[in-house]
Amino acid sequence: MTLNLNDCEGCTACDLATTRRSVVVSRGNSSSRLMLIGEAPGAQEDAEGRPFVGRSGRALDSLLLEVGLDPDQDLYVCNAIKCRPPNNRRPKKGELRSCRPWLDQQLALVDPAVIVLTGATAVEAILGIKGGMTQLRGQWQSWEGRAVMPIFHPAYLLRNPSREEGAPIDLTRRDLAAVRQRLCEPWPDSGSQP
């Protein structure tokens, strides 16, 4: 199964189609066992047509590299919605619903063993859980037989730049290290519980 990029680029299911510069689908390796799902494209992503390429993306890539994950080879990166909301506002529920078929196609295409959810919007979009990321981050969840790790959004890390032990950056590094460890565990087949 492949994601039909032309259909996605022509999508007009919500009002974001009238304000976007580009449809931001993915970056990384579609054959990876790891999928990272963010919230929505920002200004830089809208300009370049790739997710997590702005300041937040560079911060995320740095942490991934610190724990031994290559952002281009070891994971597939996408967002819950594919078009930038005006002024980088949080996506509306209707926008998340309208874009869900595209995300479902990506999930089916990649069929990841492990999913990382960055921030509360991604957690709500996939797990249906509303609540504080402070309690959710770092706690393994399960969704459709897949291991799911919620982490702080990299934009939050940029607002809290301390690298001290127990600070958000340190906690996120630990969460990503746990993801890396989970990926190193034996994985008999995609239908098994992680």
Backbone as ProteinMPNN parsed JSONL, in Angstrom:
{"seq_chain_A": "MTLNLNDCEGCTACDLATTRRSVVVSRGNSSSRLMLIGEAPGAQEDAEGRPFVGRSGRALDSLLLEVGLDPDQDLYVCNAIKCRPPNNRRPKKGELRSCRPWLDQQLALVDPAVIVLTGATAVEAILGIKGGMTQLRGQWQSWEGRAVMPIFHPAYLLRNPSREEGAPIDLTRRDLAAVRQRLCEPWPDSGSQP", "coords_chain_A": {"N_chain_A": [[0.855, -1.192, 0.0], [0.523, 2.226, -0.786], [0.821, 5.696, 0.001], [-1.126, 7.953, -1.636], [0.233, 10.597, -2.854], [-0.495, 12.666, -4.609], [-3.301, 12.726, -4.361], [-3.458, 13.425, -1.665], [-2.222, 15.948, -1.691], [-4.135, 17.316, -3.103], [-6.217, 17.506, -1.379], [-9.177, 18.804, 0.061], [-10.622, 18.676, 2.358], [-10.91, 20.148, 4.679], [-10.896, 23.555, 5.978], [-8.221, 24.311, 6.081], [-7.014, 23.828, 3.703], [-7.271, 26.111, 2.214], [-5.464, 27.918, 3.221], [-2.93, 26.865, 3.341], [0.518, 26.489, 2.26], [1.808, 24.258, 1.368], [1.247, 20.69, 1.335], [2.135, 18.756, 3.991], [3.574, 15.817, 4.239], [5.451, 13.614, 5.018], [8.669, 12.512, 6.31], [11.727, 10.651, 6.289], [12.08, 7.084, 6.834], [10.009, 4.889, 5.302], [9.954, 2.199, 5.712], [10.594, 1.713, 8.261], [10.495, 0.466, 11.669], [9.665, 2.206, 13.499], [7.582, 4.926, 14.157], [7.044, 8.365, 14.249], [4.779, 10.664, 15.412], [3.621, 13.879, 15.115], [2.02, 17.024, 15.869], [1.097, 19.172, 13.969], [2.093, 20.81, 10.903], [4.457, 23.506, 11.07], [5.455, 26.912, 10.279], [7.955, 26.738, 8.895], [7.899, 24.086, 8.077], [5.642, 24.13, 6.436], [6.632, 25.744, 4.425], [8.758, 24.185, 3.393], [7.62, 21.7, 2.961], [8.002, 19.386, 4.447], [7.867, 17.494, 7.503], [8.776, 18.562, 10.85], [11.179, 20.211, 10.458], [11.948, 22.684, 11.24], [13.022, 24.775, 13.993], [12.079, 23.227, 16.171], [12.153, 20.686, 15.024], [14.898, 20.381, 14.531], [15.817, 20.327, 17.163], [14.568, 17.986, 18.046], [15.742, 16.081, 16.281], [18.385, 16.231, 17.164], [18.185, 15.118, 19.767], [17.305, 12.551, 19.093], [19.543, 11.585, 17.708], [21.366, 11.604, 19.83], [20.543, 9.389, 21.312], [21.083, 7.37, 19.607], [19.5, 7.043, 17.31], [18.913, 7.407, 13.935], [17.516, 10.056, 12.309], [16.813, 10.032, 9.593], [16.936, 7.392, 8.732], [16.059, 5.571, 10.72], [13.427, 6.046, 11.489], [10.036, 6.97, 10.679], [8.525, 9.968, 10.017], [5.75, 11.988, 10.701], [2.758, 14.034, 10.826], [-0.253, 14.569, 12.77], [-2.09, 16.134, 11.397], [-1.908, 17.396, 8.051], [-1.627, 19.944, 7.032], [-0.685, 23.326, 7.689], [-2.017, 24.97, 10.47], [-3.4, 28.284, 10.669], [-1.257, 30.796, 11.989], [0.076, 28.965, 13.538], [-1.683, 27.771, 15.343], [-3.342, 25.448, 17.584], [-4.529, 22.394, 16.158], [-7.96, 22.077, 15.171], [-10.697, 20.003, 16.323], [-12.333, 19.097, 14.192], [-10.588, 19.415, 12.042], [-8.622, 17.558, 12.692], [-10.191, 15.242, 12.484], [-10.872, 15.351, 9.747], [-8.402, 14.972, 8.554], [-7.647, 12.494, 9.421], [-8.031, 10.107, 7.786], [-5.782, 10.241, 6.077], [-3.662, 9.973, 7.884], [-4.282, 7.43, 8.853], [-3.798, 5.943, 6.532], [-1.032, 6.262, 6.388], [-0.234, 4.968, 8.743], [-1.025, 2.356, 8.104], [0.596, 1.883, 5.877], [3.279, 2.099, 6.873], [3.167, 0.456, 9.125], [4.137, 0.381, 11.89], [6.073, -0.942, 14.637], [6.517, 0.416, 16.928], [5.348, 3.495, 18.197], [5.944, 6.922, 18.536], [4.562, 9.624, 20.17], [4.399, 13.022, 19.891], [3.687, 15.399, 22.065], [0.544, 16.768, 23.359], [-1.607, 16.989, 21.498], [-1.1, 15.048, 19.521], [-1.186, 12.787, 21.144], [-3.867, 12.834, 21.935], [-5.063, 12.569, 19.418], [-4.35, 9.963, 18.581], [-4.497, 8.163, 20.831], [-6.732, 9.074, 22.128], [-6.666, 10.24, 24.566], [-7.015, 12.828, 26.808], [-5.198, 15.201, 28.562], [-2.6, 16.088, 30.925], [0.698, 16.271, 29.733], [2.811, 15.904, 31.421], [2.16, 13.854, 33.185], [1.654, 11.781, 31.374], [3.869, 11.439, 29.64], [6.623, 9.346, 28.925], [5.416, 7.016, 29.782], [4.648, 3.857, 28.81], [2.18, 3.078, 26.44], [-0.505, 1.312, 24.81], [-1.655, 0.722, 21.534], [-3.701, -0.606, 19.221], [-2.181, -3.006, 19.22], [0.374, -2.033, 19.192], [3.333, -0.648, 20.645], [3.337, 2.397, 22.33], [4.811, 5.496, 22.902], [4.38, 8.391, 24.597], [5.8, 11.62, 24.361], [7.279, 14.763, 25.421], [6.519, 17.635, 23.411], [8.85, 18.886, 21.037], [8.846, 21.707, 20.829], [8.096, 22.514, 23.352], [10.344, 21.746, 24.734], [12.172, 23.577, 23.725], [11.265, 25.851, 24.963], [11.929, 25.285, 27.511], [14.871, 25.047, 28.187], [16.808, 23.869, 29.886], [19.326, 21.474, 30.578], [19.661, 19.933, 32.712], [19.598, 17.145, 35.035], [16.497, 15.527, 35.22], [15.12, 17.632, 34.092], [12.895, 18.754, 31.393], [14.21, 18.212, 28.86], [16.107, 16.258, 29.548], [14.368, 14.262, 30.487], [12.976, 13.675, 28.132], [15.06, 12.714, 26.55], [15.585, 10.372, 27.971], [13.127, 9.053, 27.558], [13.229, 8.657, 24.784], [15.466, 7.022, 24.68], [14.397, 4.774, 25.892], [12.588, 4.056, 23.933], [14.37, 3.413, 21.881], [15.576, 1.188, 23.068], [13.358, -0.542, 23.202], [12.991, -1.018, 20.497], [15.18, -2.597, 20.008], [14.552, -4.996, 21.086], [13.547, -8.426, 20.552], [11.336, -9.046, 17.836], [8.851, -10.812, 16.832], [6.709, -10.846, 14.835], [4.545, -8.576, 12.991], [1.997, -8.763, 14.018], [2.076, -9.307, 16.663], [1.974, -8.554, 20.173], [3.741, -5.708, 21.304]], "CA_chain_A": [[0.0, 0.0, 0.0], [1.26, 3.48, -0.803], [0.039, 6.905, 0.205], [-1.222, 8.683, -2.883], [0.621, 11.969, -2.555], [-1.291, 13.599, -5.421], [-4.607, 12.868, -3.716], [-3.252, 14.161, -0.412], [-1.955, 17.353, -2.036], [-5.363, 17.911, -3.614], [-7.258, 17.393, -0.358], [-9.883, 20.026, 0.468], [-11.579, 18.201, 3.357], [-11.124, 21.166, 5.718], [-10.55, 24.924, 5.568], [-6.777, 24.528, 6.025], [-6.62, 23.757, 2.292], [-7.278, 27.46, 1.635], [-4.41, 28.75, 3.8], [-1.629, 26.183, 3.308], [1.427, 26.63, 1.118], [2.051, 22.904, 0.88], [0.789, 19.586, 2.164], [3.33, 18.201, 4.624], [3.215, 14.42, 4.416], [6.36, 12.815, 5.848], [10.096, 12.398, 6.009], [12.289, 9.466, 6.927], [12.076, 5.761, 6.233], [8.682, 4.269, 5.383], [10.129, 0.789, 6.073], [11.043, 1.681, 9.645], [9.616, -0.098, 12.685], [9.367, 3.314, 14.401], [6.874, 6.061, 13.561], [6.876, 9.505, 15.145], [3.637, 11.476, 14.987], [3.523, 15.173, 15.761], [0.726, 17.709, 15.856], [0.779, 19.823, 12.702], [3.234, 21.559, 10.378], [4.652, 24.91, 11.391], [5.762, 27.77, 9.127], [9.091, 26.189, 8.145], [7.427, 22.84, 7.464], [4.741, 24.528, 5.364], [7.47, 26.265, 3.34], [9.596, 23.135, 2.807], [6.833, 20.519, 2.625], [8.465, 18.226, 5.232], [7.608, 17.718, 8.931], [9.847, 18.695, 11.832], [12.421, 20.71, 9.875], [12.25, 23.973, 11.849], [13.777, 24.717, 15.26], [11.628, 22.058, 16.938], [12.661, 19.494, 14.352], [16.343, 20.268, 14.78], [15.966, 19.898, 18.569], [14.175, 16.583, 18.079], [16.783, 15.295, 15.607], [19.553, 16.188, 18.049], [17.922, 14.134, 20.825], [17.274, 11.228, 18.468], [20.933, 11.197, 17.453], [22.0, 11.338, 21.127], [20.201, 8.046, 21.787], [21.465, 6.4, 18.593], [18.49, 6.885, 16.263], [19.14, 8.259, 12.78], [16.204, 10.567, 11.895], [16.514, 9.733, 8.19], [16.905, 5.958, 8.469], [15.481, 4.737, 11.78], [12.037, 6.33, 11.783], [9.164, 7.645, 9.723], [8.017, 11.13, 10.745], [4.583, 12.644, 10.103], [1.925, 14.772, 11.768], [-1.662, 14.188, 12.818], [-2.694, 16.816, 10.247], [-0.905, 17.605, 7.007], [-1.577, 21.353, 6.631], [-0.403, 24.24, 8.796], [-3.076, 25.864, 10.948], [-2.958, 29.683, 10.697], [-0.553, 31.281, 13.183], [0.521, 27.788, 14.31], [-2.618, 27.423, 16.41], [-3.604, 24.023, 17.749], [-5.565, 21.922, 15.223], [-9.322, 21.891, 15.678], [-11.16, 18.611, 16.265], [-12.795, 18.813, 12.836], [-9.412, 19.285, 11.184], [-8.036, 16.248, 13.017], [-11.079, 14.227, 11.882], [-10.761, 15.422, 8.288], [-7.088, 14.496, 8.122], [-7.398, 11.155, 9.954], [-7.827, 9.071, 6.759], [-4.395, 10.282, 5.591], [-2.833, 9.384, 8.935], [-4.56, 5.989, 8.851], [-3.06, 5.366, 5.401], [0.381, 6.217, 6.756], [-0.075, 3.896, 9.734], [-1.125, 1.082, 7.393], [1.763, 1.78, 5.01], [4.494, 1.878, 7.649], [2.904, -0.637, 10.05], [5.235, 0.442, 12.872], [6.003, -1.697, 15.88], [6.552, 1.408, 18.008], [4.94, 4.846, 17.805], [6.236, 8.012, 19.465], [3.618, 10.728, 20.013], [4.995, 14.235, 20.438], [2.752, 16.405, 22.538], [-0.823, 16.42, 23.751], [-2.515, 16.842, 20.352], [-0.842, 13.732, 18.924], [-1.694, 11.793, 22.095], [-5.326, 12.833, 21.832], [-5.445, 12.085, 18.086], [-4.16, 8.512, 18.46], [-4.951, 7.407, 22.002], [-7.985, 9.599, 22.649], [-6.444, 10.647, 25.959], [-6.799, 14.247, 27.065], [-4.599, 15.352, 29.879], [-1.277, 16.681, 31.001], [1.823, 15.478, 29.24], [3.719, 15.607, 32.522], [1.802, 12.533, 33.706], [1.623, 10.786, 30.3], [5.15, 11.213, 28.973], [7.47, 8.306, 29.493], [4.623, 5.853, 30.191], [4.251, 3.069, 27.642], [0.773, 2.848, 26.165], [-0.696, 0.365, 23.728], [-2.684, 1.097, 20.58], [-3.805, -1.579, 18.134], [-1.071, -3.949, 19.283], [1.667, -1.355, 19.061], [3.844, 0.09, 21.797], [3.244, 3.838, 22.077], [5.489, 6.314, 23.905], [4.17, 9.839, 24.534], [6.919, 12.455, 24.805], [7.049, 16.202, 25.301], [6.736, 18.191, 22.084], [10.125, 19.615, 21.033], [8.643, 23.141, 21.062], [8.102, 22.662, 24.81], [11.75, 21.642, 25.147], [12.827, 24.84, 23.392], [10.858, 26.839, 25.978], [12.504, 24.815, 28.776], [16.133, 24.559, 27.63], [17.752, 23.287, 30.843], [19.74, 20.105, 30.295], [19.92, 19.298, 34.009], [18.893, 15.9, 35.3], [15.104, 15.715, 35.607], [14.497, 18.69, 33.277], [12.187, 18.164, 30.253], [15.11, 17.664, 27.834], [16.647, 15.006, 30.088], [13.287, 13.276, 30.51], [12.702, 13.281, 26.75], [16.182, 11.862, 26.149], [15.332, 9.057, 28.594], [11.991, 8.435, 26.864], [13.701, 8.206, 23.477], [16.349, 5.876, 24.935], [13.507, 3.636, 26.14], [12.082, 3.684, 22.606], [15.499, 2.734, 21.206], [15.706, -0.129, 23.708], [12.214, -1.349, 22.77], [13.24, -1.425, 19.114], [16.237, -3.616, 20.005], [14.004, -6.256, 21.583], [13.066, -9.293, 19.464], [10.016, -8.714, 17.323], [8.547, -11.961, 15.99], [5.924, -10.453, 13.66], [3.813, -7.326, 13.226], [0.725, -8.998, 14.675], [2.285, -9.615, 18.081], [1.981, -7.441, 21.131], [5.096, -5.248, 21.584]], "C_chain_A": [[0.89, 1.241, 0.0], [0.301, 4.634, -0.582], [0.036, 7.675, -1.1], [-1.006, 10.164, -2.607], [-0.195, 12.979, -3.355], [-2.672, 13.809, -4.822], [-4.494, 13.69, -2.443], [-3.031, 15.648, -0.699], [-3.196, 18.062, -2.558], [-6.496, 17.924, -2.604], [-7.844, 18.766, -0.018], [-10.919, 19.689, 1.545], [-11.823, 19.193, 4.484], [-10.632, 22.513, 5.212], [-9.049, 25.178, 5.49], [-6.261, 24.462, 4.588], [-6.53, 25.141, 1.67], [-6.131, 28.328, 2.142], [-3.018, 28.121, 3.71], [-0.802, 26.614, 2.099], [1.658, 25.257, 0.498], [1.42, 21.9, 1.835], [2.045, 18.903, 2.68], [3.027, 16.76, 5.002], [4.159, 13.698, 5.356], [7.81, 13.088, 5.501], [10.589, 11.136, 6.699], [12.041, 8.207, 6.126], [10.717, 5.081, 6.403], [8.751, 2.768, 5.677], [10.554, 0.621, 7.527], [10.022, 1.008, 10.556], [9.162, 0.981, 13.666], [8.721, 4.452, 13.628], [6.73, 7.139, 14.619], [5.772, 10.376, 14.579], [3.605, 12.758, 15.813], [2.125, 15.751, 15.605], [0.351, 18.192, 14.461], [2.028, 20.535, 12.195], [3.255, 22.986, 10.905], [5.018, 25.671, 10.124], [6.882, 27.195, 8.268], [8.685, 24.917, 7.403], [6.51, 23.132, 6.279], [5.543, 25.022, 4.16], [8.238, 25.153, 2.626], [8.822, 21.883, 2.402], [7.276, 19.249, 3.322], [8.248, 18.505, 6.713], [8.886, 17.826, 9.762], [11.18, 19.096, 11.199], [12.8, 22.093, 10.416], [13.063, 23.793, 13.126], [13.385, 23.498, 16.088], [12.173, 20.765, 16.344], [14.143, 19.288, 14.569], [16.604, 19.821, 16.213], [15.63, 18.411, 18.711], [15.257, 15.703, 17.455], [18.023, 15.155, 16.476], [19.371, 15.143, 19.154], [17.88, 12.709, 20.262], [18.693, 10.724, 18.233], [21.661, 10.862, 18.754], [21.719, 9.929, 21.635], [20.46, 6.979, 20.716], [20.422, 6.113, 17.533], [18.761, 7.893, 15.152], [17.78, 8.739, 12.26], [15.826, 10.242, 10.453], [16.318, 8.247, 7.924], [16.075, 5.151, 9.459], [14.027, 5.028, 12.105], [11.347, 7.03, 10.623], [8.462, 8.742, 10.513], [6.842, 11.751, 9.983], [3.846, 13.418, 11.192], [0.489, 14.267, 11.718], [-2.451, 14.891, 11.714], [-1.579, 17.25, 9.3], [-0.77, 19.053, 6.545], [-1.405, 22.238, 7.859], [-1.641, 25.034, 9.191], [-2.557, 27.308, 10.982], [-2.345, 30.056, 12.048], [-0.104, 30.146, 14.102], [-0.406, 27.452, 15.475], [-2.788, 25.91, 16.48], [-4.682, 23.58, 16.75], [-6.913, 21.76, 15.909], [-9.717, 20.43, 15.52], [-11.618, 18.217, 14.865], [-11.643, 18.642, 11.855], [-8.721, 17.942, 11.426], [-8.867, 15.123, 12.397], [-10.919, 14.18, 10.359], [-9.452, 14.824, 7.777], [-6.815, 13.05, 8.562], [-7.257, 10.07, 8.878], [-6.402, 9.051, 6.194], [-3.46, 9.656, 6.615], [-3.042, 7.87, 8.996], [-3.844, 5.295, 7.692], [-1.576, 5.25, 5.728], [0.642, 5.102, 7.761], [-0.127, 2.526, 9.061], [0.101, 0.846, 6.516], [3.014, 1.392, 5.802], [4.356, 0.648, 8.549], [3.977, -0.706, 11.138], [4.996, -0.46, 14.075], [5.876, -0.747, 17.064], [6.171, 2.767, 17.43], [5.335, 5.808, 18.919], [5.255, 9.135, 19.15], [4.204, 11.961, 20.678], [3.916, 15.244, 20.791], [1.32, 15.934, 22.687], [-1.765, 16.219, 22.572], [-2.335, 15.485, 19.69], [-1.362, 12.622, 19.833], [-3.208, 11.695, 21.999], [-5.783, 12.243, 20.496], [-5.358, 10.565, 17.985], [-4.79, 7.75, 19.621], [-6.301, 7.869, 22.543], [-7.889, 10.065, 24.089], [-6.215, 12.153, 26.0], [-6.181, 14.354, 28.452], [-3.201, 15.906, 29.774], [-0.182, 15.74, 30.542], [2.794, 15.125, 30.359], [3.436, 14.228, 33.109], [1.905, 11.45, 32.641], [2.994, 10.453, 29.729], [5.943, 10.123, 29.707], [6.741, 7.055, 29.937], [4.184, 5.092, 28.943], [2.742, 2.89, 27.606], [0.691, 1.794, 25.07], [-1.833, 0.856, 22.844], [-2.631, 0.11, 19.416], [-2.592, -2.497, 18.066], [0.312, -3.344, 19.152], [2.043, -0.679, 20.37], [3.872, 1.57, 21.448], [3.88, 4.593, 23.24], [5.149, 7.787, 23.685], [5.408, 10.577, 25.059], [6.508, 13.926, 24.728], [7.282, 16.633, 23.853], [8.061, 18.966, 22.101], [9.978, 21.126, 21.21], [8.638, 23.438, 22.559], [9.544, 22.608, 25.326], [12.503, 22.937, 24.845], [12.466, 25.938, 24.395], [11.422, 26.502, 27.354], [13.87, 24.201, 28.479], [17.127, 23.929, 28.609], [18.045, 21.836, 30.478], [20.072, 19.355, 31.592], [19.124, 18.01, 34.15], [17.477, 16.201, 35.798], [14.385, 16.829, 34.872], [13.837, 18.047, 32.05], [13.09, 17.573, 29.166], [15.683, 16.337, 28.293], [15.58, 13.911, 30.088], [12.969, 12.772, 29.098], [13.818, 12.392, 26.216], [15.999, 10.458, 26.719], [14.195, 8.325, 27.887], [12.421, 7.883, 25.506], [14.673, 7.034, 23.606], [15.517, 4.618, 25.203], [12.899, 3.135, 24.827], [13.159, 2.908, 21.852], [15.666, 1.327, 21.759], [14.574, -1.056, 23.259], [12.424, -1.853, 21.343], [14.301, -2.519, 19.013], [15.738, -4.969, 20.49], [13.52, -7.098, 20.416], [11.629, -8.952, 19.097], [9.601, -9.813, 16.354], [7.74, -11.65, 14.737], [5.071, -9.251, 14.023], [2.47, -7.524, 13.92], [0.856, -9.286, 16.147], [2.253, -8.364, 18.932], [3.405, -7.01, 21.395], [5.438, -5.368, 23.053]], "O_chain_A": [[1.895, 1.291, 0.71], [-0.876, 4.56, -0.933], [1.1, 8.016, -1.616], [-1.914, 10.882, -2.19], [-0.55, 14.037, -2.835], [-3.166, 14.936, -4.775], [-5.333, 14.549, -2.174], [-3.597, 16.505, -0.019], [-3.295, 19.285, -2.463], [-7.617, 18.31, -2.935], [-7.121, 19.746, 0.166], [-11.963, 20.336, 1.635], [-12.834, 19.098, 5.179], [-10.023, 22.6, 4.146], [-8.633, 26.168, 4.889], [-5.186, 24.983, 4.291], [-5.795, 25.336, 0.701], [-5.849, 29.373, 1.554], [-2.024, 28.795, 3.982], [-1.332, 27.039, 1.072], [1.7, 25.107, -0.723], [1.105, 22.216, 2.982], [2.916, 18.517, 1.9], [2.31, 16.504, 5.97], [3.723, 13.208, 6.398], [8.128, 13.79, 4.541], [9.928, 10.618, 7.599], [11.822, 8.246, 4.916], [10.323, 4.74, 7.518], [7.716, 2.132, 5.871], [10.84, -0.492, 7.969], [8.829, 0.983, 10.251], [8.365, 0.707, 14.563], [9.225, 4.89, 12.593], [6.338, 6.86, 15.752], [5.816, 10.779, 13.417], [3.566, 12.723, 17.042], [1.177, 15.048, 15.255], [-0.592, 17.689, 13.85], [2.929, 20.833, 12.979], [2.212, 23.592, 11.153], [4.904, 25.137, 9.021], [6.769, 27.166, 7.043], [9.075, 24.7, 6.256], [6.588, 22.468, 5.246], [5.182, 24.753, 3.014], [8.36, 25.168, 1.401], [9.306, 21.091, 1.593], [6.972, 18.15, 2.859], [8.426, 19.642, 7.149], [9.924, 17.259, 9.422], [12.189, 18.413, 11.377], [13.864, 22.615, 10.081], [13.717, 22.766, 13.311], [14.246, 22.816, 16.643], [12.599, 19.866, 17.068], [14.599, 18.162, 14.768], [17.51, 19.025, 16.458], [16.325, 17.673, 19.409], [15.646, 14.691, 18.038], [18.64, 14.091, 16.522], [20.289, 14.376, 19.444], [18.369, 11.774, 20.896], [19.004, 9.569, 18.525], [22.481, 9.944, 18.786], [22.558, 9.335, 22.312], [20.098, 5.816, 20.899], [20.448, 5.049, 16.915], [18.829, 9.096, 15.404], [16.972, 7.923, 11.816], [14.641, 10.183, 10.124], [15.608, 7.876, 6.989], [15.454, 4.157, 9.083], [13.437, 4.323, 12.924], [11.979, 7.593, 9.729], [7.871, 8.477, 11.559], [6.929, 12.005, 8.782], [4.277, 13.445, 12.345], [0.071, 13.624, 10.754], [-3.38, 14.31, 11.153], [-0.438, 17.445, 9.72], [0.114, 19.36, 5.745], [-1.919, 21.933, 8.935], [-2.249, 25.697, 8.35], [-1.387, 27.529, 11.293], [-2.853, 29.677, 13.103], [0.073, 30.348, 15.304], [0.04, 26.907, 16.484], [-2.425, 25.187, 15.552], [-5.645, 24.312, 16.52], [-6.996, 21.359, 17.07], [-9.155, 19.707, 14.698], [-11.318, 17.116, 14.404], [-11.714, 17.817, 10.944], [-8.291, 17.275, 10.485], [-8.317, 14.166, 11.851], [-10.841, 13.105, 9.765], [-9.408, 14.24, 6.694], [-5.841, 12.448, 8.111], [-6.426, 9.176, 9.042], [-5.873, 7.988, 5.871], [-2.565, 8.893, 6.255], [-2.084, 7.117, 9.171], [-3.339, 4.184, 7.852], [-0.937, 4.256, 5.385], [1.628, 4.374, 7.643], [0.645, 1.633, 9.412], [0.59, -0.28, 6.427], [3.722, 0.456, 5.429], [5.309, -0.113, 8.717], [4.646, -1.728, 11.291], [3.857, -0.703, 14.471], [5.224, -1.053, 18.062], [6.599, 3.143, 16.339], [5.092, 5.544, 20.097], [5.13, 9.549, 17.998], [4.476, 11.957, 21.878], [3.312, 15.862, 19.914], [0.936, 14.864, 22.215], [-2.643, 15.359, 22.635], [-3.319, 14.837, 19.334], [-1.914, 11.631, 19.354], [-3.766, 10.598, 21.982], [-6.769, 11.508, 20.443], [-6.218, 9.943, 17.361], [-5.537, 6.794, 19.407], [-6.943, 7.159, 23.317], [-8.905, 10.262, 24.756], [-5.339, 12.682, 25.317], [-6.6, 13.676, 29.39], [-2.688, 16.16, 28.684], [-0.145, 14.568, 30.917], [3.526, 14.141, 30.251], [4.362, 13.512, 33.49], [2.214, 10.304, 32.967], [3.252, 9.304, 29.371], [5.918, 10.017, 30.933], [7.373, 6.117, 30.423], [3.437, 5.619, 28.119], [2.113, 2.588, 28.621], [1.704, 1.43, 24.473], [-2.848, 1.347, 23.338], [-1.622, 0.016, 18.717], [-2.043, -2.738, 16.991], [1.303, -4.062, 19.018], [1.182, -0.2, 21.108], [4.374, 1.954, 20.391], [3.543, 4.37, 24.403], [5.58, 8.375, 22.694], [5.983, 10.194, 26.078], [5.533, 14.285, 24.068], [8.128, 16.073, 23.156], [8.361, 19.637, 23.088], [10.906, 21.77, 21.698], [9.117, 24.487, 22.989], [9.909, 23.34, 26.245], [13.37, 23.348, 25.616], [13.262, 26.842, 24.646], [11.396, 27.336, 28.26], [14.022, 22.98, 28.512], [18.198, 23.493, 28.186], [17.148, 21.074, 30.119], [20.681, 18.285, 31.567], [18.113, 17.809, 33.477], [17.288, 17.03, 36.688], [13.169, 16.969, 35.004], [14.174, 16.917, 31.696], [12.76, 16.529, 28.604], [15.74, 15.386, 27.513], [15.86, 12.767, 29.729], [12.722, 11.583, 28.9], [13.552, 11.422, 25.506], [16.233, 9.468, 26.025], [14.283, 7.122, 27.644], [12.028, 6.781, 25.123], [14.705, 6.154, 22.746], [15.894, 3.522, 24.787], [12.72, 1.932, 24.639], [12.88, 1.868, 21.255], [15.873, 0.38, 21.001], [14.812, -2.229, 22.969], [12.073, -2.989, 21.025], [14.319, -3.281, 18.047], [16.422, -5.979, 20.326], [13.121, -6.551, 19.388], [10.817, -8.611, 19.957], [9.956, -9.761, 15.177], [8.069, -12.156, 13.664], [4.889, -8.936, 15.2], [1.862, -6.552, 14.368], [-0.15, -9.492, 16.826], [2.482, -7.256, 18.448], [4.238, -7.866, 21.692], [6.547, -5.022, 23.459]]}, "name": "protein", "num_of_chains": 1, "seq": "MTLNLNDCEGCTACDLATTRRSVVVSRGNSSSRLMLIGEAPGAQEDAEGRPFVGRSGRALDSLLLEVGLDPDQDLYVCNAIKCRPPNNRRPKKGELRSCRPWLDQQLALVDPAVIVLTGATAVEAILGIKGGMTQLRGQWQSWEGRAVMPIFHPAYLLRNPSREEGAPIDLTRRDLAAVRQRLCEPWPDSGSQP"}
